Amino acid sequence: MPESVKSNVASLSDDDVFMSVKELKSYVEEVEMAKVKQTFGASQRADQAKQELMARLMSNDPISPDRIRAFLNRVKTAAATGGTELLIGRFPSELCSDHGRAINQAEEDWPETLTGLPRQAYQVWKEKLQPLGYKLKALIIDWPDGRPGDVGMFISWK
């Protein structure tokens, strides 16, 4: 080995640039633990946000006329641009008394499983929009870990 290469290798080693295998394994463990802590923190924040959303959606307060008008303006805008369907809302399947089973099975009585704000939205459709010819459907729109996740309620005017 030429003398210049030997001196470069020696100086690198002398400066502690290289880690031993034990030090490298320790470093990798620290990095992995940091990732786990970050993921755990994000998961906790997501769970907290979901619980807050569930609390808001459990409300049995009637939907305000202003909110209904705003929604109907969205329907007009969608129709004017060629749309025939619009997502009314998305909510966790836990808001259904059967956790979305009847919706997933397309059972006729699926609306009976709704609670809170989704139930109120269904009632508005049933009383005001169905007589005008609007259709309503609900679908499980995501499947985290193979289980029913969120429900999407859609209104259509085909």
C-alpha positions as CSV (number, residue, x, y, z in Angstrom):
1,M,0.0,0.0,0.0
2,P,1.5,3.4,-1.0
3,E,2.5,5.6,1.9
4,S,0.0,8.3,1.1
5,V,-2.9,5.9,1.3
6,K,-1.6,4.5,4.6
7,S,-1.4,8.0,6.1
8,N,-4.9,8.8,5.0
9,V,-6.3,5.6,6.5
10,A,-4.4,6.2,9.7
11,S,-5.6,9.8,10.0
12,L,-9.3,8.8,9.4
13,S,-9.0,6.1,12.1
14,D,-7.3,8.5,14.4
15,D,-10.1,11.1,14.1
16,D,-12.8,8.5,15.2
17,V,-14.6,8.8,11.9
18,F,-15.2,5.1,11.8
19,M,-17.7,3.4,14.2
20,S,-17.2,0.0,15.6
21,V,-19.9,-2.6,14.8
22,K,-21.1,-2.3,18.4
23,E,-21.4,1.5,18.0
24,L,-23.1,1.2,14.7
25,K,-25.7,-1.2,16.1
26,S,-26.3,1.1,19.0
27,Y,-26.8,4.1,16.6
28,V,-29.2,2.1,14.4
29,E,-31.2,1.1,17.6
30,E,-31.4,4.8,18.6
31,V,-32.6,5.8,15.1
32,E,-35.3,3.0,15.2
33,M,-36.4,4.1,18.6
34,A,-36.8,7.7,17.4
35,K,-38.9,6.5,14.5
36,V,-41.1,4.4,16.8
37,K,-41.6,7.4,19.2
38,Q,-42.4,9.7,16.3
39,T,-44.9,7.1,14.8
40,F,-46.4,6.5,18.3
41,G,-46.8,10.3,18.8
42,A,-48.5,10.7,15.4
43,S,-50.8,7.7,16.2
44,Q,-51.8,9.2,19.5
45,R,-52.6,12.6,17.8
46,A,-54.6,10.8,15.1
47,D,-56.6,8.9,17.8
48,Q,-57.2,12.1,19.7
49,A,-58.4,13.9,16.6
50,K,-60.7,10.9,15.8
51,Q,-62.2,11.0,19.3
52,E,-62.9,14.8,18.9
53,L,-64.5,14.2,15.5
54,M,-66.7,11.4,17.0
55,A,-67.8,13.7,19.8
56,R,-68.8,16.4,17.3
57,L,-70.6,13.9,15.0
58,M,-72.5,12.4,17.9
59,S,-74.6,15.6,18.1
60,N,-78.3,15.2,17.8
61,D,-78.8,18.9,17.1
62,P,-80.7,19.6,13.9
63,I,-78.7,20.6,10.9
64,S,-79.1,24.4,10.4
65,P,-80.9,25.8,7.3
66,D,-77.7,27.7,6.5
67,R,-75.7,24.5,6.3
68,I,-78.4,22.9,4.1
69,R,-78.3,25.9,1.8
70,A,-74.6,25.7,1.5
71,F,-74.8,22.0,0.7
72,L,-77.4,22.6,-2.0
73,N,-75.1,25.3,-3.5
74,R,-72.4,22.6,-3.7
75,V,-74.9,20.3,-5.5
76,K,-75.8,23.1,-8.0
77,T,-72.1,23.7,-8.7
78,A,-71.4,20.0,-9.1
79,A,-74.4,19.6,-11.5
80,A,-73.4,22.7,-13.5
81,T,-70.0,21.1,-14.1
82,G,-71.4,17.8,-15.3
83,G,-71.5,15.9,-11.9
84,T,-74.2,13.5,-11.0
85,E,-73.1,12.6,-7.5
86,L,-71.7,14.4,-4.5
87,L,-70.2,13.2,-1.2
88,I,-72.4,14.5,1.6
89,G,-70.0,13.4,4.3
90,R,-67.5,10.9,5.6
91,F,-67.7,9.5,9.1
92,P,-66.2,6.6,11.1
93,S,-68.2,3.4,10.9
94,E,-68.2,3.4,14.7
95,L,-71.1,5.9,14.4
96,C,-73.3,3.1,13.1
97,S,-74.8,0.9,15.8
98,D,-73.5,-2.2,13.9
99,H,-70.1,-0.6,13.0
100,G,-71.1,-0.4,9.3
101,R,-72.1,-4.1,8.8
102,A,-75.6,-3.2,7.3
103,I,-74.1,-0.6,5.0
104,N,-71.4,-3.1,3.8
105,Q,-74.1,-5.7,3.2
106,A,-76.3,-3.1,1.4
107,E,-79.2,-4.0,3.7
108,E,-82.4,-2.1,3.2
109,D,-82.6,-1.0,6.8
110,W,-79.0,0.4,6.9
111,P,-80.3,3.9,7.8
112,E,-81.6,2.5,11.1
113,T,-78.0,2.0,12.2
114,L,-77.0,5.6,11.8
115,T,-76.5,7.9,14.9
116,G,-75.7,11.5,15.5
117,L,-75.1,13.9,12.7
118,P,-75.1,11.2,10.0
119,R,-78.6,10.3,11.2
120,Q,-79.6,13.9,10.9
121,A,-78.2,14.1,7.4
122,Y,-80.3,11.1,6.4
123,Q,-83.4,12.7,7.9
124,V,-82.9,15.9,5.9
125,W,-82.5,13.8,2.7
126,K,-85.6,11.6,3.6
127,E,-87.8,14.6,4.4
128,K,-86.7,17.2,1.9
129,L,-84.6,15.8,-0.9
130,Q,-86.0,12.3,-1.6
131,P,-89.4,13.7,-2.5
132,L,-87.6,15.9,-5.1
133,G,-86.0,12.8,-6.7
134,Y,-82.5,12.8,-5.1
135,K,-81.0,9.4,-4.4
136,L,-78.9,8.5,-1.3
137,K,-76.4,5.8,-0.8
138,A,-73.8,4.9,1.8
139,L,-70.6,2.8,1.3
140,I,-67.7,1.7,3.3
141,I,-64.9,3.7,1.6
142,D,-61.8,2.5,3.4
143,W,-60.7,-0.7,5.1
144,P,-57.9,-0.2,7.7
145,D,-56.5,-3.5,8.8
146,G,-59.3,-5.3,6.8
147,R,-62.1,-3.8,8.9
148,P,-64.8,-1.3,7.9
149,G,-63.3,2.2,8.3
150,D,-65.1,5.3,7.2
151,V,-68.5,5.5,5.7
152,G,-69.2,7.8,2.8
153,M,-72.7,9.1,2.2
154,F,-73.4,10.2,-1.4
155,I,-76.3,12.0,-2.9
156,S,-77.0,11.6,-6.6
157,W,-79.4,13.2,-9.2
158,K,-79.0,10.9,-12.2
